[in-house]
């Protein structure tokens, strides 16, 4: 796989493409509920998070 460019997949309604995310990465506020669950227990939960949008990567929430 070295030297091969990943193929861009078409997106459906309501979806985002990671190929449309900006360079350099963008940090945007999010009011989505983000919940971290470990072993069936909620260890963190917030609606005051930020999303990091980086080209070719899934969004990361902080």
Backbone as numpy.savetxt, mean C-alpha at the origin, in Angstrom:
# Nx Ny Nz CAx CAy CAz Cx Cy Cz
15.00 -14.59 -13.59 14.21 -13.40 -13.59 15.05 -12.14 -13.59
16.32 -12.25 -13.47 17.16 -11.07 -13.45 17.07 -10.34 -14.78
16.94 -9.02 -14.71 16.91 -8.21 -15.90 15.56 -8.14 -16.58
14.56 -8.82 -16.03 13.23 -8.78 -16.63 12.37 -7.74 -15.91
11.67 -6.95 -16.67 10.76 -5.98 -16.09 9.43 -6.66 -15.78
8.91 -6.49 -14.57 7.61 -7.10 -14.26 6.53 -6.59 -15.20
5.58 -7.46 -15.51 4.49 -7.10 -16.41 3.41 -6.34 -15.64
2.95 -5.25 -16.23 1.88 -4.47 -15.61 0.55 -5.18 -15.82
-0.14 -5.46 -14.72 -1.44 -6.13 -14.78 -2.54 -5.08 -14.86
-3.60 -5.35 -15.62 -4.72 -4.40 -15.66 -5.43 -4.36 -14.30
-5.97 -3.18 -13.97 -6.68 -3.03 -12.70 -8.18 -2.99 -12.96
-8.92 -3.45 -11.98 -10.37 -3.46 -12.07 -10.98 -2.22 -11.42
-12.28 -2.11 -11.48 -12.97 -0.97 -10.85 -12.65 -0.88 -9.36
-12.33 0.31 -8.90 -12.04 0.53 -7.49 -10.65 0.10 -7.05
-9.82 -0.36 -7.99 -8.46 -0.78 -7.65 -7.45 0.29 -8.05
-6.27 0.22 -7.45 -5.16 1.11 -7.79 -4.05 0.25 -8.38
-3.26 0.85 -9.25 -2.09 0.17 -9.79 -0.84 0.71 -9.10
0.01 -0.19 -8.61 1.25 0.25 -7.96 2.17 0.94 -8.96
1.95 0.72 -10.23 2.78 1.36 -11.26 2.42 2.83 -11.44
1.27 3.25 -10.91 0.86 4.65 -10.99 1.33 5.45 -9.78
1.91 4.80 -8.78 2.39 5.52 -7.61 3.62 6.34 -7.99
3.84 7.46 -7.30 4.87 8.42 -7.71 6.29 8.02 -7.32
7.22 8.69 -7.96 8.63 8.68 -7.59 9.03 10.12 -7.39
9.64 10.50 -6.30 9.87 9.72 -5.10 8.55 9.34 -4.42
8.61 8.43 -3.46 7.39 7.97 -2.80 6.59 9.12 -2.18
5.29 8.93 -2.11 4.40 9.92 -1.48 3.94 9.38 -0.13
3.80 10.29 0.82 3.26 9.96 2.14 1.96 10.73 2.26
0.84 10.00 2.37 -0.47 10.65 2.39 -1.25 10.21 3.63
-1.99 11.15 4.24 -2.81 10.77 5.39 -3.92 9.81 4.97
-4.32 8.95 5.88 -5.38 7.99 5.59 -6.33 7.93 6.78
-7.63 7.87 6.48 -8.60 7.70 7.57 -9.20 6.29 7.57
-8.56 5.38 6.81 -9.00 3.98 6.83 -8.65 3.35 8.17
-9.48 2.45 8.63 -9.18 1.72 9.86 -8.07 0.71 9.56
-6.96 0.84 10.29 -5.85 -0.10 10.16 -5.76 -0.87 11.47
-5.80 -2.18 11.37 -5.78 -3.04 12.56 -4.65 -4.05 12.39
-3.84 -4.19 13.43 -2.77 -5.18 13.45 -3.21 -6.30 14.39
-3.28 -7.53 13.85 -3.73 -8.68 14.62 -2.60 -9.71 14.64
-2.29 -10.19 15.84 -1.27 -11.23 15.99 -1.84 -12.33 16.88
-1.79 -13.55 16.39 -2.27 -14.71 17.14 -3.71 -14.50 17.63
-4.51 -13.85 16.79 -5.91 -13.65 17.13 -6.20 -12.48 18.05
-5.17 -11.72 18.43 -5.34 -10.59 19.33 -5.03 -9.29 18.60
-5.88 -8.29 18.76 -5.62 -6.97 18.19 -4.56 -6.30 19.05
-3.42 -5.97 18.43 -2.33 -5.34 19.19 -2.19 -3.86 18.84
-2.83 -3.42 17.75 -2.82 -2.00 17.39 -4.02 -1.74 16.49
-4.57 -0.52 16.62 -5.72 -0.14 15.80 -5.75 1.37 15.73
-5.93 1.92 14.52 -5.97 3.37 14.37 -6.69 3.78 13.09
-7.32 4.93 13.12 -7.86 5.56 11.92 -7.06 6.82 11.59
-5.94 7.02 12.29 -5.06 8.17 12.03 -3.70 7.64 11.59
-3.66 7.15 10.38 -2.44 6.55 9.84 -2.00 7.32 8.60
-0.83 6.97 8.10 -0.37 7.49 6.81 -0.06 6.30 5.91
-0.28 6.52 4.61 0.06 5.51 3.60 1.29 5.98 2.86
2.24 5.09 2.68 3.42 5.38 1.87 3.21 4.69 0.53
3.19 5.49 -0.54 2.95 4.99 -1.89 4.25 5.07 -2.68
4.78 3.92 -3.04 6.05 3.83 -3.74 5.86 2.99 -4.99
6.37 3.49 -6.11 6.21 2.80 -7.39 6.58 1.33 -7.28
5.70 0.47 -7.79 5.90 -0.98 -7.89 5.86 -1.71 -6.54
5.40 -1.03 -5.48 5.28 -1.67 -4.17 3.87 -1.49 -3.63
3.42 -2.45 -2.87 2.13 -2.31 -2.21 2.19 -1.15 -1.23
1.07 -0.46 -0.99 1.09 0.63 -0.01 1.45 0.10 1.37
2.19 0.90 2.11 2.54 0.55 3.49 1.85 1.55 4.41
1.29 1.07 5.49 0.61 1.93 6.46 1.48 2.09 7.70
1.54 3.32 8.19 2.29 3.62 9.42 1.40 4.43 10.33
